[in-house]
Amino acid sequence: MSDAPDAREEVIAISEADALRHSRGIRRQDPAAITEFYEQWFDWSLATARALTRKDESFCLDVVQDTMLRVIRAIPEIDSAAAMRCWLSRTICNLAIDRIRRDDRRSIRERHAENPSAPPVSSDHLAQAETLAWLNARLVELDAEDAALLRHRFAHDRTVRSIADASGRTEDATHGRIRRILHALRLKGKELDP
């Protein structure tokens, strides 16, 4: 995993007034608001779908299409870019999970049709895909500094000391912050497994 920023980390340059104008316009089915929203959020949505699912471009484009249709049908009034990003992240995650489940069920049916005597496929794969998609969606919602801390600690397997040295914090402060981020993620995890 590289430290290079991706489209998900780009700041979407819209004001609170623009976010509210977009959401209200889309709720009124205003074509100009829909077009402007699509152009503003398409790249970020595609990058988010890719990061969440690690699937090919075709799959991710389907998820973005599903997302944009959901936006047109059900966007709430949203008053900031940050709130829009959170709502879109959850929407992309949920729709990706739905598509993964649908694709997995179709694949299971096709395998069974080809070989009816084969043992049934375990649902562990579906559960794992759902958990990973949920976790990736929560990671997307983190602020950039918290996401960087987790990326350095777990994706790059760096020690707490090396992260602390690089960030100018004490080792204890760095360790405490990582623990607080993980604790918050565990609390949110109750959404997935109540």
N, C-alpha and C positions, 0 to 999 in steps of 0.2 A: 504494500500500500504506500503510495507516494504522499509527500507533504504538499504537493502542488494543489492549489485550490481547484475545486471542480465547480460546475455550474450551480450546485446546491449551496455553495458557500458564498456565491455572489450576492451582494445586497440588491434586492429588487428596489429600484429607485422610484417609489411612489410615496406620496404623502398620505397622511391619514384621510384627508379630504378626498384624494383620488380613490383610495380603497373603498371608502363609503360610497362614493359616486359610482364606482364600478359595480359594487354589490347591489346597490339600489337599481342601477340601470339594467343589470342582468335580470333582476327579479321582475322588472317591467318588460322584459324581453326586447330591450333596445338593441338593435343590431350593431350599432356603433360601440356600445359598451361591451358587448360580447366579443367583437373583433379586437378591440383594444386590450381586453383582458387576455384573450388567447395569445396575441402577439407578445404581451408582457410576460406571461407565465409559462408559455409552452416549453422553452428550453429548460427552465428550472424543474418543471414537472417531469420531463423526460429524464433528466439527470437523477431526479429523486427516485423514479421508478426503476431505473437501472441500478442505483445503489441499494435499494431495498430488496430487489429480487435477484440480481446478478443473472438475469435472463437476457436473451438476445434482443436485438433492436425491434424486431417484429412484435414480440410479446410486449415490450415496453411501450411501443406506439399504440398498441391496443389498449393498454392500461390508461395511457394519457387520453385516448379518445373516450374511454368510459368515464374518465375523470371530468373531461370538458362537458360531456353530456350531463353528468351529475351537477356540475356547476350551473348549467343552464336551467336544470329542473329544480334544484334544491339549495342554491347558495343562500345562506342567511345574511343578514346585514352585518358587515364586517367593517370595522373602523380603523384598522391599521395594517401595515404590511406584515408585521409580526403575527398578528392574529390570522391574516390570510394564509401565511406560510404554515401555521399550525393546522388550520382547518384543511388546507390542501394536503398536507402530509398525512393526516389521518384518513382523508378520503382516498388518496392514492394507495395507502397501506391496505385499507379495507377492500378496495376494488382489486388490488393485486392478489390478495388472499382469496377472494371469490373466484378470480380467473384461474389461479393455481389449483384450487379445489376442483373447479369445473374441468380443467385439462386433465387432472389426475383421475377423476372419475371416468372421463371418456377413455383415457389410456387403459384403465383397468377393465372397462367394458370391452374394448377392442382386444386386449390380450385374452380375456376370457372367451370371446367369440372365436378367436383363432385356436385356442386350446382349452376347451371346457373342462378338461380333467386336471388342469394346473391348480395348485393350491391358491387360495385367495391372497391378495396383497395386503400387507399390514397397513394399518392407518397411522403408524408411527411417522411415515414420511410426510403425511399431511400435517400432523401435529408439529413436526420439526419445522416445516416450511412456514407455518402460521406463526410460530414463536419467533423465528428469525425475521420475518417481515415486520412483526410487531416491534421487536427490539430495534431494528433499523429505523423504523418510523420514530421511535422515541429518541434515538441518537440524532436524527435530523432536527428535532425540536430543541436540542441543547444549544446554549450559546456557544460561540466559536471557541472560546477559551476552555470551557469544560469539555467540549468535543475533542479538542487538541490534547488535553490531558489524558483522556481515555485512549485516544489513538496512540499516543506515545507509549503509554503504559502497557496496553494489551496488543495492539496491532504491530507495534514496533518492538515489543518486549523489552522496553527500557526499564532500568531500575528507578525507584522513586528518587534516589539520590541524584542520578543523572538528570532527571526531569527537573528536580529542585534547583540544581546548579544552573541549568539552562534558563530557567524562568526567574531566577533571582529570589526565590522563596526559600524558606527553611525546609528541611526534609520533613519535619513534623507537620508543617502547614500544608505541604503538598500531599502528604499521606492523608491528612484529615480531609482535605478537599475532595480527593478521589473517593474516600469512604463515603462522604456526604452525597456525592453524585450517584454512587452505586446504591446507597440506601434509598435515595429518591426514586431511582429506577425500579428497585424491588417493590416499593410501595405502589408505584404505578402498575407493576406486574400483576397486581390483584385484579386489574381490568381484564387481563387475559385468562386468569384462573381464579375466579372469585371463591 
